[in-house]
Amino acid sequence: MHPRNIFNKRKPDFAEYAKTHPALEPHLIKKATSKGEGFQYTIDFSSTQSLHELAAATLQHEFGLSVDLPSGHLVPSIPQRLNYIHWVEDLVGKESDVIGIDIGCGPLCIFPLLSCTINNNWKFIATEVQPDCTTYALENIKRNNLKPKITVIQVAPDVFLKGVVDTASYDHTQFTFCMCNPPFYKDGDELKGGASRTGHRPVPKTLNTGNEIETMTSGGEVEFVRNIVKESMSIGTRIKWYTSMLGKKDSLAKIKNFLKELKVPVILDTTFVQGRTHRWGVAWSYDHSLMPSQEQLPQKRKLIEKRKSDPFIVNLPKSYCQESDGYQRAVKWMEDTLHKLKIEHVDIGDDDDEKTWHCTASVNTWSKQRKRKRLMTRIKDNPEQSKELLAELESLNTPCSIEFKLSVVTDDYHYDCKRMKEQERREEAASDNNDNQILYVFELVNGHRDELHQIVQLTGNWLS
């Protein structure tokens, strides 16, 4: 997640949300924590109504926004939308008067509402093709007293930017940025997963809530963004930053290649991470002076600075990726391994989206594995000598002090820093392989890196 995202360091408290937004309360599900020391609340993420009420509750509790989201329309993930907004903030910098364009605002008008709430100096022109969405968007703007800051324009389906920029009523000729969450899919088969989802990828846990116009477009998200790029060629620097969110990793490579073919001078990209869900952002500009400094891109700077302490990555065998319960099996296998190695571990990512432990070891039980294996065989073959052999086995354990964070994730793009350059080359090749992997990610917190490397090597050996 973006460092400024309010959900980066704390999880949403659904019980507290229900106090602010009582309509959420009937959808709360009480469950015990994994440590068995209490309980917590969640919702059924496969229920459309539960997702509706959660979005409304989040906006009310965290931002003081009162919204009406009609059924049959896309329910936005608020943390994910915040990631995109904060990235645009990084691009824009400290400009005093910011005016953005939201291509396809939907009934909730989520990007303008959130952006203008957390940035007092921002204004928006939002476009929408569905008349009912325009009506709801205008009402949501009015009920939150944001009419002076947000204008909604009803447009034809083939209007992206050109008509908006040419007919905008704002008293200026330049816009700061445009943003867009395009329809992901090109047809119904792709929407259902037939064209892109393979056995390597976990079944999605959340429901697709959008209607056909919101989720499908001819040529999919790549063609949609290409049309924006084509229009941007004639608009040029009248919009400083052109941006879009993308739902598939291979789409990013295709758009970047298209921009390079057109010799667009400034091209940037990023990854938006929310638990096990990844989205990608692409930005381009025709103003050579707008290439951001490292200070304006804290996420990428962090990755560069951390290269000397890159995490270790273990790829799980394909058998895990090809099963619907592969992620759960991977979590169980690692929990058993940590117990076997007598490594204390505490859940710090205790939810359905990502499993993360803070691990501490005070005794090295993982080195000298060949000798340990020989002793175990001798104990089995010579039970009369078991006491002496067990003592010898115990003597192999030596004091140590190491802390590390261990995560089970399903995509190597965000975590595998060592292969960033290789990843960029794969993206530029525009590979059609959009599979996800299951990986163990080991990040050293305190102690000797070589000891953590031994644990990583042992994990890989036991998995093979």
Number of C-alpha atoms within 10 A of each C-alpha: 21 21 13 12 17 15 17 14 9 8 11 15 13 21 18 15 22 20 13 16 20 14 16 24 20 11 20 17 13 12 12 11 14 13 10 8 7 9 11 14 16 16 17 15 13 14 14 19 16 19 23 21 23 26 18 24 27 25 20 16 18 12 13 13 19 17 24 15 21 14 13 11 21 23 25 18 14 17 20 20 18 22 25 27 20 18 25 23 17 16 22 18 13 9 10 9 11 20 19 25 27 25 25 27 26 27 25 25 26 22 27 26 24 17 21 17 17 12 11 12 14 19 24 26 23 26 24 25 20 18 13 12 21 24 15 19 26 19 18 23 24 14 13 14 12 17 16 10 18 24 20 22 18 17 19 12 11 10 17 23 20 13 13 18 18 10 8 13 11 14 6 9 11 16 21 22 24 23 25 22 22 22 23 22 25 19 16 14 11 15 18 12 12 10 13 16 17 16 15 20 22 22 13 11 11 12 14 16 20 16 12 16 13 19 22 20 19 12 15 19 26 25 17 19 24 16 15 20 22 13 16 22 13 10 17 15 17 17 22 21 25 25 27 23 24 25 19 18 21 21 24 26 23 20 22 21 16 16 19 13 9 12 11 19 15 18 18 14 17 18 23 22 18 18 16 15 15 19 18 19 23 21 23 23 23 21 16 10 9 15 15 14 10 12 10 16 15 15 17 14 13 11 18 14 10 11 11 10 14 17 22 20 19 18 15 19 15 13 10 20 24 16 16 15 12 19 24 14 14 20 18 12 12 16 14 11 14 17 11 11 14 16 18 14 19 14 17 15 17 15 14 11 14 18 21 21 19 17 20 20 19 15 16 20 21 19 15 11 12 9 12 17 12 12 17 16 11 15 18 12 11 11 10 10 12 17 11 11 17 14 10 13 19 12 9 17 15 12 10 14 13 19 20 21 20 23 23 23 25 24 17 19 16 14 21 18 21 16 12 16 10 11 15 13 13 14 19 16 13 18 14 13 12 15 18 18 20 23 22 26 21 24 20 20 15 13 15 13 15 9 17 20 15 14 18 17 15 14 18 16 9 8 12 7
